[in-house]
Amino acid sequence: MNRKLAVPAVVMMLLAVACGSMNRMTPRQMDDTAIEADVRGKIAEAVPSKTFAVEVNVDHGVVTLKGDAANETDIRAIEKAANSVHGVKSVINNIHVKM
């Protein structure tokens, strides 16, 4: 490779790597994001109609569920689904029966 082209190519690669690493999530954030996705998937399996109707927040493995459901059975199924996900430390269930 021509030396005149090699130096700019190396500089561009270093800049690309530096910019990419500034936008990366920390491992904890990735864990919480992965847990949230898994919880949503389990909710979809347990109560498909509530897949996106229930708000799911994860902070250090603590899952908070918020929203409404048709009945107590659905609420328990959603909570059980969230608890079944690997990495979940506890579940705060703020889901209420829709009147």
Secondary structure, 3 states (H helix, E strand, C coil): CCHHHHHHHHHHHHHHHHHHHHCCCCHHHHHHHHHHHHHHHHHHHHCHHHCCCCEEEEECCEEEEEEEECCHHHHHHHHHHHHCCCCCCEEEEEEEECC
